[in-house]
């Protein structure tokens, strides 16, 4: 039973992490290759607070706040760049985060942080907390998609210039996407730290950013249920196939390439086309 709980916890955290990127890349069309940095901010914040005696449920709030604040700063810096330049800018955030953490002894430096305390009720308690956080974020994503904000994000993703003509405050919505997405990543990072109970800088490097981007692309950029499905499957793939973990960057890079080449709209798009054929 302990193994099943650990697998479900891994899946839940990965789904939350992938959905948080989907808000930025899928909803708003802002390509981010540095999402792991905000994941790491949440992980380090929650780990330090719980080691100081703060319950994890409370530590997740400042973890989300700090990651969201960092997302706001990155979003502000990214307002003047688009597409490839935005991807390069956000990629630099990951290397900057890892470089800073490596040099800070208060954050464990190269060694990282070990002995992260378990939550109340142990592994089942952590799974329950992860499921609650993930479900709440799914509901938030659905709410955004069906609201005026979702319409504004879709317009910005399609064509920023046209969105401005329609009267949409493009910088404002782009900033909100970064704040919401990075805050969600911070919560996922806090849960991850207490699931693994040991973190170090390489846990939040470029490979992790590529991994979560692969989940979003394979699931279908902008699709909620598609990303949930892809993140759930891809997060446990290394547990089923050991070689995947050894060649993680290669495998996920190949998945991104094949999906963009053969099915640009991912699992969600394939399902829609199959449903249309069956209907006809």
Secondary structure, DSSP 8 states (H G I E B T S, - for coil): -HHHHHHHHHHHHHHHHHHHHIIIIIIT----S-HHHHHHHHHHHHHHHHHTT--HHHHHHHHHHHHHHHHHHHHHHHTT--HHHHHHHHHHHHHHHHHHHHH-GGGTTTT-EE-----TTHHHHHHHHHHHHHHHHHHHHHHHHTSHHHHHHHHHHH-HHHHHHTT--HHHHHHHHHHHHHHHHHHHHHHHHHHHSEE-GGGGSHHHHHHHHHHHHHH-TT-HHHHHHHHHHHHHHHHH-HHHHHTHHHHHHHHHHHHHHH-TTHHHHHHHHHHHHHH-
